[in-house]
Amino acid sequence: MWRLILPFLIGGLSLCLCPSACSCSSNTFECSACLQTYFRRFNSSISDCQCMASYVEMLPPQPACSPANCTAYDSQGCVSCGTNWVLSFSDQFQIYVCVCQTNYYLDNGNCICLSNLLSSLYYQSISQDYCNACPSDCTCDPSGCTSCDSSTLRTIVDDSGLSICPCSSPYV
């Protein structure tokens, strides 16, 4: 079922599995296309099937590599994610992956609040660990929500030095 390849690399031994379904004895288009479904690539210089960038070998070895940003994984992909990440099922690859939460963007492997790029549209509370979109008819800046139209039924509240704009009581 699997062709086990144990190439010796500088600094130690590498264990890479080539799915037998891909028939990868050389770097052909068919081999590369097949390996992509397993998040692998063929390395012709050492004739193995390494994980693609940002993917890691599962332990014990499985046909597919796991996204590197999982905090835990199984044969179905990620089962848990780190801070500011959420699980999402990838229809394209048929596994669970970690993606940035709503209102966050990916930057160098980290999920960053959109307030860093669009401070008039988003604000972030570090103490409460959330990133919110600035509500309609409110104005925001790096210090948070600075004002809201009276029709929004929102109030400005200090949250550890950041102004937030929750709904006014009793509207929640």
C-alpha positions in Angstrom: 0.0 0.0 0.0 2.7 2.5 0.9 6.2 2.8 -0.5 8.4 3.7 2.5 11.4 5.8 1.6 14.1 6.5 4.2 16.5 8.9 2.7 19.5 9.9 4.7 19.7 13.7 5.0 22.2 16.0 6.6 21.6 16.0 10.3 19.6 12.7 10.5 17.0 10.4 9.0 13.9 11.6 7.3 10.7 9.5 7.1 8.5 10.3 4.1 5.7 8.3 2.7 4.7 8.2 -0.9 1.1 7.0 -1.4 1.2 4.0 -3.7 -1.9 5.4 -5.5 0.3 8.2 -6.9 2.9 5.9 -8.6 5.8 8.3 -7.9 9.0 6.9 -9.1 9.8 10.1 -10.8 8.5 13.7 -10.9 5.8 13.4 -13.5 2.7 15.6 -13.9 0.5 12.7 -12.8 2.6 12.1 -9.7 2.6 15.8 -8.7 -1.2 16.2 -9.3 -1.9 13.1 -7.2 0.5 14.1 -4.4 -1.3 17.5 -4.0 -4.4 15.7 -2.8 -2.2 14.4 0.1 -0.5 17.8 0.7 2.8 16.3 -0.6 5.4 17.1 -3.2 7.9 14.9 -5.0 11.6 15.8 -4.3 13.5 14.3 -7.3 16.9 15.0 -5.8 16.3 12.5 -3.0 13.3 10.6 -4.6 10.8 11.1 -1.7 7.4 12.6 -1.1 7.8 15.3 1.5 5.0 17.4 3.0 4.2 20.7 1.2 5.3 24.0 2.9 3.1 24.7 6.0 2.2 21.0 6.3 3.8 18.4 8.6 4.0 14.6 8.8 1.3 13.0 11.0 2.4 10.6 13.7 2.0 7.7 13.1 2.5 8.4 9.4 -0.6 8.8 7.3 -1.3 9.2 3.6 -1.9 12.9 3.9 0.2 15.5 5.7 -1.5 17.7 8.3 -1.7 21.5 8.3 1.2 22.8 10.5 -1.1 25.2 12.4 -3.2 22.5 14.1 -2.6 22.2 17.8 -3.9 18.6 17.5 -4.8 16.4 14.5 -6.0 13.0 13.4 -6.5 11.2 10.1 -9.3 13.7 9.3 -7.0 16.7 9.6 -7.0 19.3 12.4 -9.1 18.6 15.5 -8.1 21.8 17.4 -6.5 25.1 16.6 -4.5 27.8 18.4 -5.6 31.3 19.4 -7.5 33.3 16.8 -7.9 30.2 14.6 -11.1 28.1 14.0 -11.7 24.7 12.5 -13.1 24.7 8.9 -13.8 21.7 6.6 -12.0 22.1 3.3 -14.3 20.8 0.5 -11.3 20.9 -1.8 -9.1 18.7 0.3 -11.7 16.8 2.3 -10.0 17.5 5.7 -10.4 19.9 8.6 -8.0 22.8 8.6 -7.4 25.8 10.8 -8.3 29.2 9.3 -8.3 32.7 10.8 -11.4 33.7 12.8 -13.8 36.3 11.4 -12.2 39.8 11.5 -8.7 38.4 11.4 -6.2 38.0 8.5 -3.2 35.7 8.0 0.2 37.4 8.2 3.4 35.3 8.4 1.5 32.3 9.8 -0.3 34.3 12.5 -3.9 35.5 12.6 -3.9 39.3 13.2 -6.9 41.5 13.9 -8.0 43.6 10.9 -7.7 46.7 13.1 -4.0 46.7 12.3 -4.9 47.4 8.6 -8.3 49.1 8.9 -8.5 50.9 12.2 -11.6 52.9 11.2 -13.5 49.7 10.5 -12.2 47.3 13.3 -11.1 47.5 16.9 -9.3 45.0 19.1 -9.5 44.4 22.9 -6.3 42.7 24.0 -7.7 42.1 27.6 -10.8 40.4 26.3 -9.0 38.8 23.3 -11.5 39.7 20.6 -11.5 41.7 17.3 -14.7 43.5 16.4 -16.0 45.2 13.3 -16.9 48.8 14.0 -20.7 48.8 14.1 -22.7 50.7 11.5 -23.2 54.4 12.2 -20.3 54.3 14.7 -16.8 55.8 14.3 -13.7 53.8 15.3 -9.9 54.5 15.5 -7.0 52.7 17.1 -8.3 53.6 20.5 -11.5 51.7 19.7 -15.1 52.9 19.2 -15.1 56.7 19.6 -18.7 57.6 18.8 -22.0 56.2 17.7 -25.1 57.8 16.2 -28.0 57.9 18.8 -30.1 55.7 16.5 -27.7 52.8 17.0 -28.7 52.4 20.7 -25.1 51.8 21.6 -23.0 53.3 24.4 -19.3 53.9 24.6 -17.6 52.0 27.4 -13.9 51.8 28.6 -12.5 48.3 28.5 -9.0 48.4 30.0 -8.1 51.5 28.0 -10.0 50.6 24.8 -13.3 52.2 24.0 -15.9 49.6 23.0 -19.5 50.2 21.9 -21.9 47.5 23.1 -25.6 47.8 22.8 -27.2 50.0 25.4 -29.2 48.2 28.2 -31.7 46.6 27.9 -30.8 46.0 24.2 -28.3 43.1 24.0 
